[in-house]
């Protein structure tokens, strides 16, 4: 905040934090001068979605073409992996395809409007539509048999909502750090304080860069690019080991998917307060493994313990030396916990 100070000879503009302000303005000015020339000759591109690139792996369900892959024999029990975000893709969870070596049919898909699945208007995406899409995968790959769900972050919230709506279609669930399941645990979504200089800088540069995305006629490309740049900035240091996220791979984030969920939560407090991902969970009789990264101080072990009461047969497992992205921080340890859980008999069976 600048203040006008009067002296005997003149009035000078001073800033309470001159060094900090200069450290921010100087690199920004350098970027503003150098970025246009570089980007005009280079630019940014994003991978095409499956409706624009038919060579990508896909599954068509009820007329919508999902970017999807399945690993393992078709006659094996099914595990459906649900990525986080909302608005991310499943690429960072692909190490879980190793479950196919244990005799599972492992299915991945990019949710509607994100990843490499086709873009749709944000207004057409709702919690009900997420559940309906997952039900299409359950029906298609499960072939009348209950499936196993493995969800990370937002994907864990979706898995819980699905099991509440269709308890007989799910055998077991792995819920890896869902942010919240109802209003009683939604406090984890409310951050204290404003963004720091690094976040402000990241948003500013991302906004500038998005105008140099080569869209190729893709109306969502610039907003998707912007989201892909800023979403990692929203992951607080308290959720990571040593304050740093592990290297993560992604194809493309989905702005309409994000806008229909997080965007709407921010705009409509009543919508946020009414979200309930554990409705009907009391009817689910399968086992539930809540997975938490030991380093996560926000939605880690203590927070996940609050979710245990929603399920009949649930337990909590902690992954040492892992933060929110436990499947990337400690892939083998996380995979071993999942393997052991999936191999256990169903609750009540010896």
C-alpha positions as CSV (number, residue, x, y, z in Angstrom):
1,X,0.0,0.0,0.0
2,X,1.5,3.3,-1.1
3,X,1.4,6.4,1.1
4,X,2.0,10.0,0.2
5,X,4.4,11.6,2.6
6,X,5.0,15.4,2.6
7,X,8.5,16.8,3.2
8,X,9.7,20.4,3.3
9,X,10.9,20.3,-0.3
10,X,8.6,17.9,-2.0
11,X,6.1,15.0,-1.7
12,X,7.5,11.5,-2.2
13,X,5.8,8.3,-2.8
14,X,6.9,5.6,-0.4
15,X,6.0,2.0,0.2
16,X,6.0,0.2,3.5
17,X,7.7,-2.9,1.9
18,X,10.0,-1.4,-0.8
19,X,12.3,-4.4,-1.0
20,X,9.5,-6.9,-1.3
21,X,7.6,-4.8,-3.8
22,X,10.7,-4.4,-5.9
23,X,11.4,-8.1,-5.8
24,X,8.0,-8.7,-7.3
25,X,7.8,-5.8,-9.8
26,X,11.2,-6.2,-11.4
27,X,10.8,-9.8,-12.5
28,X,7.2,-9.1,-13.6
29,X,8.4,-6.2,-15.7
30,X,11.2,-8.4,-17.2
31,X,8.6,-11.0,-18.1
32,X,6.2,-8.5,-19.6
33,X,9.0,-7.3,-21.9
34,X,10.4,-10.7,-22.9
35,X,7.4,-12.9,-22.9
36,X,5.6,-11.6,-26.0
37,X,8.6,-11.9,-28.3
38,X,9.3,-15.4,-27.2
39,X,5.7,-16.6,-27.2
40,X,4.9,-15.1,-30.6
41,X,7.5,-17.5,-32.1
42,X,6.8,-20.5,-29.9
43,X,3.4,-20.5,-28.2
44,X,1.9,-23.3,-26.2
45,X,-0.1,-26.3,-27.3
46,X,-2.3,-28.8,-25.5
47,X,-3.0,-32.4,-26.5
48,X,-6.2,-33.0,-28.4
49,X,-9.3,-34.6,-26.7
50,X,-10.6,-37.9,-28.0
51,X,-13.3,-36.3,-30.1
52,X,-10.6,-34.5,-32.0
53,X,-8.0,-37.3,-32.1
54,X,-9.7,-40.7,-32.8
55,X,-6.3,-42.5,-32.2
56,X,-6.6,-42.1,-28.5
57,X,-8.0,-44.9,-26.3
58,X,-11.7,-44.3,-25.7
59,X,-14.9,-45.9,-24.6
60,X,-18.3,-44.7,-25.9
61,X,-21.1,-44.9,-23.3
62,X,-24.6,-43.5,-24.1
63,X,-23.2,-41.4,-26.9
64,X,-20.4,-39.7,-25.1
65,X,-16.8,-40.7,-25.9
66,X,-14.7,-40.9,-22.7
67,X,-10.9,-41.1,-22.8
68,X,-10.4,-44.4,-21.0
69,X,-8.1,-47.4,-20.7
70,X,-8.4,-50.9,-19.1
71,X,-5.6,-53.2,-18.1
72,X,-5.9,-56.9,-17.3
73,X,-8.1,-59.8,-18.5
74,X,-11.7,-59.0,-19.2
75,X,-13.0,-61.8,-17.0
76,X,-11.2,-60.6,-13.9
77,X,-12.7,-58.6,-10.9
78,X,-12.9,-54.9,-11.8
79,X,-11.2,-51.9,-10.1
80,X,-12.3,-48.5,-11.3
81,X,-9.8,-45.7,-10.6
82,X,-11.2,-42.2,-10.1
83,X,-8.9,-39.3,-10.5
84,X,-8.9,-36.1,-8.4
85,X,-9.3,-32.5,-9.2
86,X,-12.1,-31.8,-10.0
87,X,-10.7,-31.0,-13.4
88,X,-7.6,-33.2,-13.5
89,X,-7.0,-36.4,-15.4
90,X,-5.9,-40.0,-14.6
91,X,-2.3,-39.9,-15.9
92,X,-0.8,-39.4,-12.4
93,X,-2.6,-42.5,-11.2
94,X,-1.4,-44.8,-13.9
95,X,1.1,-46.6,-11.6
96,X,-2.0,-48.3,-10.2
97,X,-2.3,-50.3,-13.4
98,X,0.2,-52.6,-11.6
99,X,-2.9,-54.1,-9.9
100,X,-3.6,-55.9,-13.2
101,X,-0.5,-58.1,-12.4
102,X,-2.5,-59.4,-9.3
103,X,-5.4,-60.5,-11.4
104,X,-7.6,-57.4,-11.4
105,X,-9.2,-55.6,-14.4
106,X,-8.1,-52.0,-13.8
107,X,-10.1,-49.3,-15.5
108,X,-9.1,-45.6,-15.8
109,X,-11.2,-42.8,-17.3
110,X,-11.1,-39.0,-17.6
111,X,-14.3,-37.7,-16.2
112,X,-16.7,-35.8,-18.4
113,X,-15.3,-32.4,-19.5
114,X,-11.7,-32.9,-18.3
115,X,-8.5,-34.6,-19.2
116,X,-8.7,-35.9,-22.8
117,X,-12.5,-36.5,-22.6
118,X,-14.5,-34.1,-24.7
119,X,-15.4,-30.7,-23.4
120,X,-19.0,-29.9,-22.5
121,X,-20.6,-26.7,-21.1
122,X,-20.1,-26.4,-17.3
123,X,-23.8,-26.1,-16.8
124,X,-24.4,-29.7,-17.9
125,X,-22.0,-31.1,-15.2
126,X,-23.5,-31.9,-11.8
127,X,-22.8,-34.3,-9.0
128,X,-25.7,-36.4,-10.3
129,X,-24.0,-36.5,-13.8
130,X,-20.7,-37.6,-12.2
131,X,-22.5,-40.4,-10.5
132,X,-24.4,-41.4,-13.6
133,X,-21.2,-41.5,-15.7
134,X,-19.5,-43.7,-13.1
135,X,-22.6,-46.0,-13.2
136,X,-22.2,-46.3,-16.9
137,X,-18.6,-47.6,-16.4
138,X,-19.8,-49.9,-13.6
139,X,-22.4,-51.4,-15.9
140,X,-20.1,-51.6,-18.9
141,X,-17.1,-53.2,-17.2
142,X,-18.8,-54.9,-14.2
143,X,-21.2,-56.9,-16.3
144,X,-23.6,-57.4,-13.5
145,X,-20.9,-58.0,-10.8
146,X,-20.0,-55.6,-8.0
147,X,-16.9,-53.6,-8.7
148,X,-14.2,-52.1,-6.5
149,X,-13.7,-48.3,-6.5
150,X,-10.4,-46.6,-5.9
151,X,-10.6,-42.8,-5.7
152,X,-8.1,-40.1,-4.9
153,X,-9.1,-36.7,-3.4
154,X,-12.1,-35.6,-5.4
155,X,-12.3,-39.1,-6.9
156,X,-12.7,-40.5,-3.3
157,X,-15.6,-38.1,-2.7
158,X,-17.2,-39.3,-6.0
159,X,-16.7,-43.0,-5.0
160,X,-18.4,-42.4,-1.7
161,X,-21.3,-40.6,-3.4
162,X,-21.7,-43.5,-5.8
163,X,-21.6,-46.2,-3.1
164,X,-24.3,-44.3,-1.3
165,X,-26.5,-44.2,-4.4
166,X,-25.7,-47.8,-5.5
167,X,-24.5,-49.8,-2.5
168,X,-25.1,-53.2,-4.1
169,X,-22.9,-52.4,-7.1
170,X,-19.7,-51.8,-5.1
171,X,-17.7,-54.6,-3.3
172,X,-15.0,-52.4,-1.6
173,X,-13.7,-48.9,-1.7
174,X,-10.3,-47.3,-1.3
175,X,-10.8,-43.6,-0.4
176,X,-7.5,-41.8,-0.6
177,X,-7.8,-38.4,1.2
178,X,-11.2,-37.2,0.3
179,X,-11.3,-33.5,1.2
180,X,-14.7,-33.7,2.8
181,X,-17.8,-35.9,2.7
182,X,-20.4,-33.5,4.1
183,X,-20.7,-30.2,5.9
184,X,-19.2,-31.6,9.1
185,X,-15.8,-32.0,7.5
186,X,-15.9,-29.2,4.9
187,X,-13.8,-26.9,7.0
188,X,-10.8,-28.5,5.2
189,X,-11.8,-26.6,2.1
190,X,-11.6,-23.2,3.8
191,X,-8.1,-21.7,3.8
192,X,-6.9,-19.0,6.2
193,X,-5.2,-15.9,4.9
194,X,-4.7,-14.7,1.4
195,X,-2.3,-15.9,-1.4
196,X,1.4,-15.4,-1.0
197,X,3.6,-13.6,-3.5
198,X,4.5,-16.9,-5.3
199,X,0.9,-17.7,-5.9
200,X,0.1,-14.2,-7.1
201,X,3.1,-14.4,-9.4
202,X,2.0,-17.8,-10.7
203,X,-1.6,-16.6,-11.4
204,X,-0.3,-13.5,-13.2
205,X,2.2,-15.4,-15.5
206,X,-0.4,-18.1,-16.2
207,X,-2.9,-15.5,-17.3
208,X,-0.4,-13.9,-19.6
209,X,0.7,-17.2,-21.1
210,X,-2.8,-18.4,-21.8
211,X,-3.2,-15.8,-24.6
212,X,-0.3,-17.4,-26.4
213,X,-1.9,-20.9,-26.5
214,X,-2.4,-22.2,-30.0
215,X,-6.0,-23.3,-29.8
216,X,-6.5,-24.8,-33.3
217,X,-10.1,-23.9,-33.0
218,X,-10.5,-25.5,-29.5
219,X,-12.6,-23.0,-27.6
220,X,-11.6,-24.5,-24.2
221,X,-7.8,-24.7,-24.8
222,X,-6.9,-21.3,-23.2
223,X,-8.9,-21.8,-20.0
224,X,-7.7,-25.4,-19.7
225,X,-4.1,-24.2,-20.0
226,X,-4.7,-21.6,-17.3
227,X,-6.2,-24.1,-15.0
228,X,-3.3,-26.5,-15.5
229,X,-0.9,-23.8,-14.5
230,X,-2.7,-22.5,-11.4
231,X,-4.2,-25.7,-9.9
232,X,-0.8,-26.9,-8.5
233,X,-0.4,-23.5,-6.8
234,X,-3.5,-24.2,-4.7
235,X,-1.9,-27.2,-3.1
236,X,-0.6,-25.8,0.2
237,X,2.8,-26.7,1.7
238,X,1.1,-28.2,4.7
239,X,-0.3,-31.0,2.5
240,X,3.1,-32.1,1.2
241,X,6.3,-33.6,2.6
242,X,8.9,-30.9,3.1
243,X,6.4,-28.5,1.5
244,X,6.9,-29.8,-2.0
245,X,4.7,-31.9,-4.3
246,X,6.2,-34.9,-6.0
247,X,6.7,-34.8,-9.8
248,X,3.2,-35.2,-11.3
249,X,2.2,-36.1,-14.8
250,X,-0.9,-34.8,-16.5
251,X,-2.3,-34.5,-20.0
252,X,-4.7,-31.7,-19.7
253,X,-7.0,-30.2,-17.1
254,X,-10.7,-29.4,-17.8
255,X,-12.0,-25.9,-17.1
256,X,-15.7,-26.7,-17.5
257,X,-15.3,-29.6,-15.0
258,X,-13.6,-27.4,-12.5
259,X,-16.0,-24.5,-13.0
260,X,-19.0,-26.8,-12.4
261,X,-17.6,-27.9,-9.1
262,X,-15.0,-25.7,-7.3
263,X,-16.1,-22.6,-9.2
264,X,-19.7,-23.1,-8.2
265,X,-18.7,-23.8,-4.6
266,X,-17.0,-20.5,-4.5
267,X,-19.8,-18.6,-6.1
268,X,-22.7,-20.2,-4.2
269,X,-22.2,-20.8,-0.5
270,X,-25.6,-22.6,-0.2
271,X,-24.5,-25.1,-2.9
272,X,-21.3,-25.8,-1.1
273,X,-23.0,-26.2,2.3
274,X,-25.5,-28.6,0.8
275,X,-23.0,-31.0,-0.8
276,X,-23.3,-34.5,0.8
277,X,-21.0,-37.3,-0.5
278,X,-21.9,-39.7,2.2
279,X,-25.7,-39.8,1.8
280,X,-26.8,-43.4,1.8
281,X,-23.4,-44.7,2.9
282,X,-25.0,-46.4,5.9
283,X,-26.5,-48.9,3.5
284,X,-23.1,-49.8,2.1
285,X,-21.9,-53.1,3.6
286,X,-18.6,-53.4,1.8
287,X,-15.1,-52.7,3.3
288,X,-13.7,-49.2,3.1
289,X,-10.0,-48.3,3.4
290,X,-9.3,-44.6,4.1
291,X,-5.8,-43.8,3.0
292,X,-3.9,-40.8,4.3
293,X,-0.4,-39.4,3.8
294,X,1.5,-39.0,7.0
295,X,2.9,-35.6,6.0
296,X,-0.5,-34.1,5.3
297,X,-1.5,-31.7,8.0
298,X,-4.8,-30.6,6.3
299,X,-6.7,-33.6,5.1
300,X,-4.3,-36.2,6.4
301,X,-4.7,-38.9,9.1
302,X,-6.5,-36.8,11.7
303,X,-9.0,-35.5,9.1
304,X,-9.6,-38.9,7.5
305,X,-10.3,-40.4,11.0
306,X,-13.4,-38.1,11.1
307,X,-14.8,-40.0,8.0
308,X,-14.7,-43.4,9.6
309,X,-18.0,-43.0,11.3
310,X,-19.9,-42.8,8.0
311,X,-19.2,-46.4,7.0
312,X,-20.0,-49.7,8.7
313,X,-16.7,-51.4,7.9
314,X,-14.0,-48.8,7.6
315,X,-10.4,-48.5,8.8
316,X,-7.6,-45.9,8.3
317,X,-4.2,-46.6,6.9
318,X,-1.4,-44.1,6.9
319,X,1.4,-44.0,4.3
320,X,4.7,-42.9,5.8
321,X,6.7,-40.1,4.1
322,X,3.8,-39.2,1.9
323,X,1.7,-36.2,1.4
324,X,-1.6,-35.7,-0.5
325,X,-0.2,-37.4,-3.6
326,X,0.7,-40.6,-1.8
327,X,0.6,-42.7,-5.0
328,X,3.4,-40.6,-6.4
329,X,5.3,-39.8,-3.1
330,X,5.4,-43.5,-2.1
331,X,4.0,-45.6,-5.0
332,X,5.1,-49.0,-3.7
333,X,4.0,-48.5,-0.1
334,X,0.6,-47.1,-1.3
335,X,0.2,-49.9,-3.8
336,X,1.0,-52.5,-1.1
337,X,-1.7,-51.2,1.2
338,X,-4.2,-51.2,-1.6
339,X,-3.2,-54.8,-2.6
340,X,-3.5,-56.1,0.9
341,X,-6.9,-54.5,1.3
342,X,-8.3,-55.8,-2.0
343,X,-7.1,-59.3,-1.2
344,X,-8.9,-59.5,2.2
345,X,-12.2,-61.4,2.5
346,X,-15.3,-59.3,2.4
347,X,-16.6,-58.1,5.9
348,X,-18.3,-61.0,7.7
349,X,-16.6,-63.6,5.5
350,X,-13.8,-65.8,6.9
